[in-house]
Amino acid sequence: MVTICIGKVDQAKGQKIQLDANELVSNDEFALPENNAFGNSFRDYEADNGRKDIVEQHYKSSHINQTYDFVKQMREEYMKLDKAEMGIWECCELLNEVVDDSDPDLDEPQIQHLLQSAEAIRKDYPNEDWYDNFAFTDLGKILVLPKFGGLPQWAVVGDTFPVGCAFDQSNVHHKYFKENPDFNNPKYNTRNGVYIEGCGLDNVLMSWGHDDYMYMADKENGTTLPSAGLFIVRYHSFYPLHKYGAYSQFMNEEDKENFKWLKVFNKYDLYSKSKLLVDVEKVKPYYESLIAKYFPAKLKW
């Protein structure tokens, strides 16, 4: 059994605490609902709930346009973090303006999805406030807003996947990859593509979106979240790996340990979606105090 230091600090002693990576994995308090907000199974991309065509068109655009060169271009542009300067909660409130076109399970503003996840985690882990912070993984969805580039949703939300190697069949709506310029490029269309097995996911370019953007913003702004936390931020939409183990040949030992934490977070991220809305103003003081413990007052975006 491997023990990793996640960077939690005992405030009284000022010492880092060692936690077993399996500690959260064993938790089974969160009751997983059978149906989503529309009465269908979660992540059912064929359910006719009024969002099927919106979601499918989203993935069609994503799979055609997310190329290796496009991702490199986006990372170079957004790593400048020159669009705005603001705090985490201020960013949260901007999500009132964002509804995720890739989501078959919810059509509420993204601030609700964020807080539903956070409140579910908070209920199960009242003594682990660092874990609540992972609900802020979706803040990068502000990229769809004009101030942050006004990117199309296919370049911001949805399941993520590596570029620079073959597109695995487990990707939702895989058929649309056939129109991607990289699909027939021999440099990029083999199982490993430009990578080598065991190279570590940090060395793999992921499709561009809110995950990678928030990961870069967290790192560059000096968050005190541990490496497992940053792993969750970057790969929480990487469903081909979560669900099917696709692309696992690129994982190194650190990735495998961090993946245990991601698997636990994933159930809160997915199954907390509901039409029962969180009272934003009621929970705001708690999350503002929590944010202050792990993030600077102002971040560059």
Salt bridges, closest charged atoms under 4 A:
GLU46 OE1 - LYS52 NZ 3.83
GLU56 OE1 - LYS52 NZ 3.62
GLU56 OE2 - LYS175 NZ 3.52
GLU77 OE1 - LYS80 NZ 3.26
GLU77 OE2 - LYS83 NZ 2.87
ASP82 OD1 - LYS83 NZ 3.11
GLU90 OE1 - LYS298 NZ 3.61
GLU93 OE2 - LYS284 NZ 3.52
ASP100 OD2 - LYS141 NZ 2.95
ASP103 OD2 - LYS273 NZ 2.97
ASP107 OD1 - LYS275 NZ 2.44
GLU108 OE2 - LYS275 NZ 3.10
GLU119 OE2 - ARG122 NH1 2.99
GLU128 OE1 - LYS8 NZ 3.17
ASP129 OD2 - LYS293 NZ 2.57
ASP138 OD2 - HIS113 NE2 3.03
ASP138 OD2 - LYS141 NZ 3.75
ASP138 OD1 - HIS210 NE2 2.97
ASP138 OD1 - HIS236 NE2 3.04
ASP159 OD2 - ARG43 NH2 2.61
GLU197 OE2 - ARG191 NH1 2.82
ASP202 OD1 - ARG234 NH1 3.34
ASP211 OD1 - HIS210 ND1 3.34
ASP211 OD2 - HIS236 ND1 3.14
ASP212 OD2 - ARG75 NH1 2.48
ASP212 OD1 - ARG234 NE 2.61
GLU253 OE2 - LYS256 NZ 3.43
GLU257 OE2 - LYS260 NZ 3.13
ASP269 OD1 - HIS113 NE2 3.02
